[in-house]
Amino acid sequence: MDVTRKVPMGRPRGFDTDAALHRAMLLFWERGYEGASLTDLTTTMGITKTSMYAAFGNKDDLFRKALQRYTEGPAAYVACALAKDTAREVAEAFLAGSVQASTLLGCPAGCLGVQGSLAAGESGRVARDILAAWRDEGRAYLHTRFRQAADDGDLPPDTDPAVLARYVMTVANGIAVQAAGGATREDLQQVAEFAMKSWPT
């Protein structure tokens, strides 16, 4: 997705849009949608509100673009996990990726997609809906991958791919919440490994 808008000829931007978007992503990740005010965002991004609107649109637009950057950056483990050869390897990589992304050095703990707007007032309704759809999309990807694995005989015939996908996603979301609460990477990796002990055989 293109996160910038074309600038009229002769009017180059006076700031790095990529760097500004990265800083906005980190602020949303740290404070959530409602906790990051426009003033906080523009100050952190190093731009004026006029420049923000011109480059990224309103706050909802900026949040969407920040989430897309998060998806292509810290959360890129999802696509990598889905490409693994077996369903078990998919789940292992997905949970390990959740642990890594939730405990990245120099980044807020947890997951932007989980904590960005779980509980929000009316002003955060759009962001809450965006994140609910984002999480559901991830679950749907897992469901499709596990259904294919079941069809290929890679999972036992009595396995419900939908339940298995929701299970893996629930554990991953819980890992993010625990990370935000201060759990260490080592602790959370143990949780991920323990969760895999219930893998259908």
C-alpha positions, -999 to 999 in steps of 0.1 A, spaced: 0 0 0 13 35 -9 14 54 23 21 88 8 2 111 -16 17 126 -46 30 161 -41 24 188 -67 54 195 -89 76 222 -75 65 217 -39 87 190 -24 79 179 11 101 195 38 102 162 58 108 125 54 73 109 52 87 74 58 104 85 90 74 105 101 51 75 96 74 53 115 74 76 145 36 78 143 34 40 143 56 38 174 34 64 192 1 46 183 18 13 194 28 28 228 -3 49 236 -31 34 215 -53 53 192 -71 75 217 -40 80 238 -21 96 209 -35 131 204 -30 151 172 -6 173 191 14 143 204 15 129 169 26 160 150 52 167 177 66 132 176 65 132 138 82 166 137 56 182 114 27 206 115 -9 195 115 -13 210 81 16 189 68 2 158 85 -32 162 68 -16 169 34 7 139 36 -14 113 55 -50 125 58 -68 127 91 -60 108 122 -80 77 111 -61 77 78 -28 81 96 -37 52 119 -45 30 89 -12 38 73 7 32 106 -10 -2 110 -1 -11 74 35 -2 82 33 -23 113 19 -52 93 48 -49 68 74 -44 95 72 -59 130 42 -81 121 58 -94 88 63 -127 107 27 -136 99 33 -139 61 65 -158 68 48 -182 91 20 -189 66 45 -199 40 60 -228 62 57 -263 48 36 -279 76 7 -267 97 27 -273 129 56 -253 115 31 -225 106 18 -224 142 53 -226 157 66 -197 136 34 -177 142 37 -179 180 75 -174 179 70 -144 157 44 -130 182 69 -134 210 97 -116 190 75 -88 178 60 -82 212 94 -78 228 114 -59 202 143 -39 217 136 -2 212 99 -7 205 68 -6 228 60 -40 244 30 -59 231 12 -56 197 -2 -25 180 -29 -47 165 -40 -60 199 -36 -31 223 -42 -2 199 -78 2 206 -93 -27 226 -114 -4 248 -123 29 232 -149 56 234 -168 70 205 -138 89 191 -119 56 189 -147 35 173 -131 36 138 -97 25 151 -113 -2 172 -132 -16 142 -100 -14 120 -81 -34 145 -109 -60 150 -109 -65 112 -71 -67 112 -70 -94 139 -99 -113 122 -80 -112 89 -50 -129 106 -73 -156 121 -88 -161 86 -54 -166 70 -46 -192 96 -79 -209 91 -74 -211 53 -39 -225 58 -50 -251 83 -80 -261 62 -56 -267 33 -33 -287 57 -64 -308 67 -72 -314 30 -36 -325 24 -36 -349 53 -12 -328 72 -36 -326 101 -56 -354 117 -91 -359 100 -110 -349 132 -92 -315 135 -114 -284 132 -92 -259 112 -114 -230 124 -110 -239 161 -73 -245 156 -68 -211 140 -87 -193 168 -66 -212 193 -33 -201 178 -45 -165 174 -58 -164 210 -24 -176 223 -6 -150 202 -29 -122 214 -23 -133 250 14 -133 244 11 -96 233 -9 -87 264 15 -104 287 45 -87 270 28 -53 276 25 -63 312 62 -69 315 67 -106 307 101 -113 293 109 -128 259 121 -160 276 90 -164 296 68 -159 266 87 -183 244 81 -209 271 44 -202 268 45 -206 230 63 -239 234 39 -251 260 9 -242 238 23 -264 210 22 -294 233 -16 -295 227 -11 -297 189 -33 -323 173 -16 -356 166 
